[in-house]
Amino acid sequence: MTIARTDIFKKDFLALPPEVQKATAKQIAQLLIDHFHPSLNLEGIKGHQGLFSARVNQRYRISLSFQGSDTLLLRRVFDHDDLYWRP
C-alpha cells in the first residue's frame, strides 16, 4: 500500500508540536502495516461516506480515505473534535 497526502495534511502536520509529529509518523507507519490495528481505532466519519479517522493520541486524529485497493490518502491531522467538523 502507498501513502498520498493532501497539501492541507502537510500544512496540518507541520503545525503540530514535535512530539505529536512523531506520534503521527508512528501511526502512519502502523497504517501501512495493519490499518485495523487496535491502537489506530480506525472508524468511519459520520455523514462523510468513504472518510475514516485514525487515532494519533487522545487529542489528535488523522482523517483518511482509501483510494482504490493500494493507496491511502491522508487528508487532515487535527484536534479530535475539530476533525469531525472539518474532515
Rosetta constraint file for C-alpha pairs under 8 A:
AtomPair CA 1 CA 32 HARMONIC 6.44 0.50
AtomPair CA 1 CA 69 HARMONIC 7.79 0.50
AtomPair CA 1 CA 70 HARMONIC 4.56 0.50
AtomPair CA 1 CA 71 HARMONIC 5.55 0.50
AtomPair CA 1 CA 72 HARMONIC 7.13 0.50
AtomPair CA 2 CA 32 HARMONIC 7.62 0.50
AtomPair CA 2 CA 70 HARMONIC 6.10 0.50
AtomPair CA 2 CA 71 HARMONIC 4.78 0.50
AtomPair CA 2 CA 72 HARMONIC 6.19 0.50
AtomPair CA 3 CA 32 HARMONIC 7.98 0.50
AtomPair CA 3 CA 71 HARMONIC 5.71 0.50
AtomPair CA 3 CA 72 HARMONIC 4.92 0.50
AtomPair CA 3 CA 73 HARMONIC 6.03 0.50
AtomPair CA 3 CA 74 HARMONIC 7.24 0.50
AtomPair CA 4 CA 71 HARMONIC 6.85 0.50
AtomPair CA 4 CA 72 HARMONIC 6.06 0.50
AtomPair CA 4 CA 73 HARMONIC 4.71 0.50
AtomPair CA 4 CA 74 HARMONIC 6.12 0.50
AtomPair CA 5 CA 9 HARMONIC 6.07 0.50
AtomPair CA 5 CA 10 HARMONIC 6.84 0.50
AtomPair CA 5 CA 73 HARMONIC 5.60 0.50
AtomPair CA 5 CA 74 HARMONIC 4.75 0.50
AtomPair CA 5 CA 75 HARMONIC 6.30 0.50
AtomPair CA 6 CA 10 HARMONIC 6.56 0.50
AtomPair CA 6 CA 73 HARMONIC 7.28 0.50
AtomPair CA 6 CA 74 HARMONIC 6.35 0.50
AtomPair CA 6 CA 75 HARMONIC 5.42 0.50
AtomPair CA 6 CA 76 HARMONIC 7.65 0.50
AtomPair CA 7 CA 11 HARMONIC 6.34 0.50
AtomPair CA 8 CA 12 HARMONIC 6.00 0.50
AtomPair CA 8 CA 75 HARMONIC 6.95 0.50
AtomPair CA 8 CA 76 HARMONIC 6.43 0.50
AtomPair CA 9 CA 13 HARMONIC 5.97 0.50
AtomPair CA 9 CA 74 HARMONIC 6.53 0.50
AtomPair CA 9 CA 75 HARMONIC 5.31 0.50
AtomPair CA 9 CA 76 HARMONIC 4.44 0.50
AtomPair CA 9 CA 77 HARMONIC 6.08 0.50
AtomPair CA 10 CA 14 HARMONIC 6.26 0.50
AtomPair CA 11 CA 15 HARMONIC 6.39 0.50
AtomPair CA 12 CA 16 HARMONIC 6.64 0.50
AtomPair CA 12 CA 76 HARMONIC 6.55 0.50
AtomPair CA 12 CA 77 HARMONIC 5.82 0.50
AtomPair CA 12 CA 78 HARMONIC 6.82 0.50
AtomPair CA 13 CA 21 HARMONIC 6.44 0.50
AtomPair CA 13 CA 77 HARMONIC 6.32 0.50
AtomPair CA 14 CA 21 HARMONIC 7.63 0.50
AtomPair CA 16 CA 20 HARMONIC 6.02 0.50
AtomPair CA 16 CA 21 HARMONIC 5.94 0.50
AtomPair CA 17 CA 21 HARMONIC 6.29 0.50
AtomPair CA 18 CA 22 HARMONIC 6.27 0.50
AtomPair CA 19 CA 23 HARMONIC 6.31 0.50
AtomPair CA 20 CA 24 HARMONIC 5.95 0.50
AtomPair CA 20 CA 56 HARMONIC 7.73 0.50
AtomPair CA 21 CA 25 HARMONIC 6.17 0.50
AtomPair CA 22 CA 26 HARMONIC 6.28 0.50
AtomPair CA 23 CA 27 HARMONIC 6.27 0.50
AtomPair CA 23 CA 56 HARMONIC 6.14 0.50
AtomPair CA 23 CA 57 HARMONIC 7.43 0.50
AtomPair CA 24 CA 28 HARMONIC 6.16 0.50
AtomPair CA 24 CA 56 HARMONIC 5.49 0.50
AtomPair CA 25 CA 29 HARMONIC 6.28 0.50
AtomPair CA 26 CA 30 HARMONIC 6.35 0.50
AtomPair CA 27 CA 31 HARMONIC 6.15 0.50
AtomPair CA 27 CA 40 HARMONIC 6.94 0.50
AtomPair CA 27 CA 55 HARMONIC 7.70 0.50
AtomPair CA 27 CA 56 HARMONIC 6.15 0.50
AtomPair CA 28 CA 32 HARMONIC 6.54 0.50
AtomPair CA 29 CA 33 HARMONIC 6.50 0.50
AtomPair CA 30 CA 34 HARMONIC 5.89 0.50
AtomPair CA 30 CA 35 HARMONIC 6.65 0.50
AtomPair CA 30 CA 37 HARMONIC 7.40 0.50
AtomPair CA 30 CA 40 HARMONIC 7.84 0.50
AtomPair CA 31 CA 35 HARMONIC 4.24 0.50
AtomPair CA 31 CA 36 HARMONIC 7.70 0.50
AtomPair CA 31 CA 37 HARMONIC 7.80 0.50
AtomPair CA 31 CA 40 HARMONIC 7.67 0.50
AtomPair CA 35 CA 40 HARMONIC 7.18 0.50
AtomPair CA 35 CA 42 HARMONIC 7.24 0.50
AtomPair CA 36 CA 40 HARMONIC 6.99 0.50
AtomPair CA 36 CA 41 HARMONIC 7.47 0.50
AtomPair CA 36 CA 42 HARMONIC 6.52 0.50
AtomPair CA 37 CA 41 HARMONIC 7.27 0.50
AtomPair CA 38 CA 42 HARMONIC 7.86 0.50
AtomPair CA 39 CA 55 HARMONIC 7.13 0.50
AtomPair CA 40 CA 54 HARMONIC 5.01 0.50
AtomPair CA 40 CA 55 HARMONIC 4.83 0.50
AtomPair CA 40 CA 56 HARMONIC 7.06 0.50
AtomPair CA 41 CA 53 HARMONIC 7.93 0.50
AtomPair CA 41 CA 54 HARMONIC 5.67 0.50
AtomPair CA 41 CA 55 HARMONIC 5.79 0.50
AtomPair CA 42 CA 52 HARMONIC 6.64 0.50
AtomPair CA 42 CA 53 HARMONIC 5.61 0.50
AtomPair CA 42 CA 54 HARMONIC 4.55 0.50
AtomPair CA 42 CA 55 HARMONIC 7.01 0.50
AtomPair CA 43 CA 52 HARMONIC 5.40 0.50
AtomPair CA 43 CA 53 HARMONIC 5.50 0.50
AtomPair CA 43 CA 54 HARMONIC 6.76 0.50
AtomPair CA 44 CA 48 HARMONIC 7.89 0.50
AtomPair CA 44 CA 49 HARMONIC 7.61 0.50
AtomPair CA 44 CA 50 HARMONIC 7.31 0.50
AtomPair CA 44 CA 51 HARMONIC 5.93 0.50
AtomPair CA 44 CA 52 HARMONIC 4.24 0.50
AtomPair CA 44 CA 53 HARMONIC 6.32 0.50
AtomPair CA 45 CA 49 HARMONIC 7.23 0.50
AtomPair CA 45 CA 51 HARMONIC 5.70 0.50
AtomPair CA 45 CA 52 HARMONIC 5.28 0.50
AtomPair CA 45 CA 53 HARMONIC 6.54 0.50
AtomPair CA 45 CA 84 HARMONIC 6.92 0.50
AtomPair CA 45 CA 87 HARMONIC 7.99 0.50
AtomPair CA 50 CA 65 HARMONIC 6.04 0.50
AtomPair CA 50 CA 66 HARMONIC 7.44 0.50
AtomPair CA 51 CA 63 HARMONIC 6.82 0.50
AtomPair CA 51 CA 64 HARMONIC 5.81 0.50
AtomPair CA 51 CA 65 HARMONIC 4.97 0.50
AtomPair CA 51 CA 66 HARMONIC 7.99 0.50
AtomPair CA 51 CA 87 HARMONIC 7.79 0.50
AtomPair CA 52 CA 63 HARMONIC 5.59 0.50
AtomPair CA 52 CA 64 HARMONIC 5.28 0.50
AtomPair CA 52 CA 65 HARMONIC 6.03 0.50
AtomPair CA 53 CA 61 HARMONIC 6.23 0.50
AtomPair CA 53 CA 62 HARMONIC 5.34 0.50
AtomPair CA 53 CA 63 HARMONIC 4.34 0.50
AtomPair CA 53 CA 64 HARMONIC 6.06 0.50
AtomPair CA 54 CA 61 HARMONIC 5.49 0.50
AtomPair CA 54 CA 62 HARMONIC 5.14 0.50
AtomPair CA 54 CA 63 HARMONIC 6.53 0.50
AtomPair CA 54 CA 64 HARMONIC 7.79 0.50
AtomPair CA 55 CA 60 HARMONIC 6.50 0.50
AtomPair CA 55 CA 61 HARMONIC 4.56 0.50
AtomPair CA 55 CA 62 HARMONIC 6.43 0.50
AtomPair CA 56 CA 60 HARMONIC 5.35 0.50
AtomPair CA 56 CA 61 HARMONIC 5.12 0.50
AtomPair CA 56 CA 62 HARMONIC 6.82 0.50
AtomPair CA 57 CA 61 HARMONIC 7.04 0.50
AtomPair CA 58 CA 80 HARMONIC 7.78 0.50
AtomPair CA 59 CA 79 HARMONIC 5.71 0.50
AtomPair CA 59 CA 80 HARMONIC 5.41 0.50
AtomPair CA 60 CA 77 HARMONIC 6.86 0.50
AtomPair CA 60 CA 78 HARMONIC 5.49 0.50
AtomPair CA 60 CA 79 HARMONIC 4.50 0.50
AtomPair CA 60 CA 80 HARMONIC 4.91 0.50
AtomPair CA 61 CA 77 HARMONIC 5.68 0.50
AtomPair CA 61 CA 78 HARMONIC 5.72 0.50
AtomPair CA 61 CA 79 HARMONIC 6.35 0.50
AtomPair CA 61 CA 80 HARMONIC 5.40 0.50
AtomPair CA 61 CA 83 HARMONIC 7.12 0.50
AtomPair CA 62 CA 74 HARMONIC 7.08 0.50
AtomPair CA 62 CA 75 HARMONIC 7.33 0.50
AtomPair CA 62 CA 76 HARMONIC 5.61 0.50
AtomPair CA 62 CA 77 HARMONIC 4.29 0.50
AtomPair CA 62 CA 78 HARMONIC 6.50 0.50
AtomPair CA 62 CA 83 HARMONIC 7.91 0.50
AtomPair CA 63 CA 74 HARMONIC 6.22 0.50
AtomPair CA 63 CA 75 HARMONIC 5.37 0.50
AtomPair CA 63 CA 76 HARMONIC 5.11 0.50
AtomPair CA 63 CA 77 HARMONIC 6.34 0.50
AtomPair CA 63 CA 83 HARMONIC 7.28 0.50
AtomPair CA 63 CA 87 HARMONIC 6.00 0.50
AtomPair CA 64 CA 72 HARMONIC 6.92 0.50
AtomPair CA 64 CA 73 HARMONIC 5.43 0.50
AtomPair CA 64 CA 74 HARMONIC 4.50 0.50
AtomPair CA 64 CA 75 HARMONIC 5.16 0.50
AtomPair CA 64 CA 76 HARMONIC 7.18 0.50
AtomPair CA 65 CA 72 HARMONIC 6.01 0.50
AtomPair CA 65 CA 73 HARMONIC 5.24 0.50
AtomPair CA 65 CA 74 HARMONIC 6.80 0.50
AtomPair CA 65 CA 75 HARMONIC 7.47 0.50
AtomPair CA 66 CA 70 HARMONIC 7.85 0.50
AtomPair CA 66 CA 71 HARMONIC 6.02 0.50
AtomPair CA 66 CA 72 HARMONIC 4.73 0.50
AtomPair CA 66 CA 73 HARMONIC 6.08 0.50
AtomPair CA 67 CA 71 HARMONIC 5.02 0.50
AtomPair CA 67 CA 72 HARMONIC 5.85 0.50
AtomPair CA 67 CA 73 HARMONIC 6.56 0.50
AtomPair CA 75 CA 87 HARMONIC 7.38 0.50
AtomPair CA 76 CA 83 HARMONIC 7.53 0.50
AtomPair CA 76 CA 87 HARMONIC 6.60 0.50
AtomPair CA 77 CA 83 HARMONIC 7.54 0.50
AtomPair CA 78 CA 82 HARMONIC 6.64 0.50
AtomPair CA 78 CA 83 HARMONIC 5.44 0.50
AtomPair CA 79 CA 83 HARMONIC 5.94 0.50
AtomPair CA 80 CA 84 HARMONIC 7.00 0.50
AtomPair CA 81 CA 85 HARMONIC 7.16 0.50
AtomPair CA 82 CA 86 HARMONIC 6.30 0.50
AtomPair CA 83 CA 87 HARMONIC 5.04 0.50
